[in-house]
């Protein structure tokens, strides 16, 4: 049930990020979630998009280094303490959190969070067991 994340290595220079987003826009790829972390020379852009295959193909053709990985998407009630509750479920199950970021879209009563963990299948199992709803590629495409 994992969702696909694109990790794009982007040169840390003026205009580099806009080149990526422009390429995606020209191919009708809509970004649903993103995170960027930078180093002195490169940025690591993590994306959840509505059309992962087109995004991967077009960015690769443009010369970007891309890695596609599975991540867990979880729907969390938009109220204080709910993210802590979800993270606590993972911690109790011994699942290490590598990073997380939120979707750009949210519903009236929920937020969507992307989780990168050591064991997606176990994370999904314990989150569902604790009453959380996972989000799928179909859910991403509907945003």
N, C-alpha and C positions, 0 to 999 in steps of 0.2 A: 504494500500500500504506500510505499515511499514515493516522494515526488522528486523530480529531476532538478538538480541545481547545476548551473553553468558557472565555472570558475574561470575568469578571464584575466590573464596577466596583461596589464596596461602600463605603458611607459609613464612615469611620473613627470609629465611636462604639460604645459598649457595646450589645451585643445585635444588632448588624447582621449579624455572621457567623452567629450562631445562627438568625437569621431565614432566611438562605439555606439552611443545612443542613436546617432544619425543613421548609421548602417542598419540598426535594428528597425528604426522607424521606416526607412525606405523599403523594408521587406515586410512591413505590416506586423512586426513582432512587438507585442505590448509587454512591458515590464510590470510584474505584479509585486515583486519584492526585490530589494537590493541592499547590498552592504559593500562598503569599500574600506579597505585597510591599506595604508601606504607604507612604503619604505622610502629610503632616499631616492632610489632609481625606478622602482616599480610599484604599482598599486595592484591589489588583489581585489577584483570586482566579482562579487557573488551575486548571481541573478536567478530569479524564478520568473519564467516568461510563459506566455500563452502558447508558444509554439517552439518548443526546445529544439526540434530537428532543424527547422529553418534557421534559427538563431545560431546553432552550432555550425551549420553548413556555411552560412554567409560570413560569419566572423572568421572561420577557418580560411575561407577563400580570400579574405582581406589580410591574412597573415598573422592573425592573433593566435596565441597559444591558449588552448581551451581544454579544460578537463570537465567531464560531466560525471557527477556523483549523485547517489541517492541520499536524500535527507528526509527527516520526519517533519510533517506539517501538523500542527495541533491547533484546534479551535479552543480558545479560552474565554470564559465569561469576562466581560469588561468591567471588572470590579476589583477593588484592592485585595491583594493576597492570592489571587487566582494563579498568577504566574509562579509565585512561591510554592503554591500547592503542587503545580505540575512538576516543577523542578525538584521538589521534595520527593515525589513519587519516583523519579529517576534516581535520585540520590539513595533512597532507601533500597532500591533494587541493585545498587552498586554500579550504575551506569554513569560513566564520565561524560560531562558536557564539554565539548570542544569549543563551540561558539553558538550563538543564537542571534536572530534578528527578526524584525516584524515585517509583515506585509504592509504595503502602502495603502491598501484598501482595508476598511473595517466595516462591519455591519453595525447596526444600531446597538446591539447588545453583546457583541463578541469582537475579539481581536484574533488575528491569525499569526502564529509564530512559527518560524523555521528553526529546527533544532538539528545540530550536527553532533552526533553521539558516536560512541565506539560500536554499538550494536543496535542497528535500526530495528530489527525484528523484536528484540527484547524490549526496547523502548516503546515500541508500538503496543506490545502486549501489556505492559504494566500501565501505560497511560489509558488504554481502553478499559483495562480492569479497574482502574480508579474512576471511571466514568467520563473520561475526556473523549471528545470526538476528533478523529484524525481527519485531515483533509487530503484529498486525492488530486491527481492530475486533472480530473474532470471538474473538481471544485475550483481549481486554479483557473481553468479555462472559462468558467462562468463569472469570474470577478470582473 
